[in-house]
Amino acid sequence: ESVNINLRESFDSVIRLLERQAQAKGLRMALDIEQDVRPVFRGDPLRLRQILSNLISNALKFTEQGSIAVHVSRLGETRTQLQLRIEVRDTGVGISRDAASKLFSAFSQADASTTRVYGGTGLGLAICKRIVDLMGGHIGVESELGKGSVFWFEIPMLNAASEIDGTRTGLPGARLLVLTSAAAQQRLGAA
């Protein structure tokens, strides 16, 4: 889907949904959107919320104290497109480099005891990777055992139609097809 998205409203809705779980564990949650990120762009709000929700849910699962922060930055922009980087930073248990390299594969978790201790199927990150890939982006993780993790994804988003400059004034070289009923054509000919 490609519709106008208000980034702050969309991400705030995900955070509000998961905030109670964070409060129950005594965790702080924050949303930080850099000032140079346009507030409205075109994209698939459902898929964006799905990815963010999964990343925050994982952070909640593996963080016992401290905080979880969502950070949004702009990597670049063209006349029609905006490249975003969204990070979910936590102060959780962290992940070894070996385990991190397997996280985005279906049914894979950091180690065999993860399912017993934290639950889950190991599908969430594989689904996120598939969605991000379909959106033309990339997803990854930076982590160190005992020091937390930063799960990130970078995706291209379309600028809102109202923000694209340069309205065409002509159609040089364009082909045109006009479909009309015979009655409509007769009315035009008579006028």
Secondary structure, 3 states (H helix, E strand, C coil): CCEEEEHHHHHHHHHHHHHHHHHHCCCEEEEEECCCCCCEEEECHHHHHHHHHHHHHHHHHHCCCCEEEEEEEEEEECCCEEEEEEEEEECCCCCCHHHHCCCCCCCCCCCCHHHHHHCCCCCHHHHHHHHHHHCCCEEEEEECCCCCEEEEEEEEEEECHHHCCCCCCCCCCCCCCCCCCHHHHHHHHHC
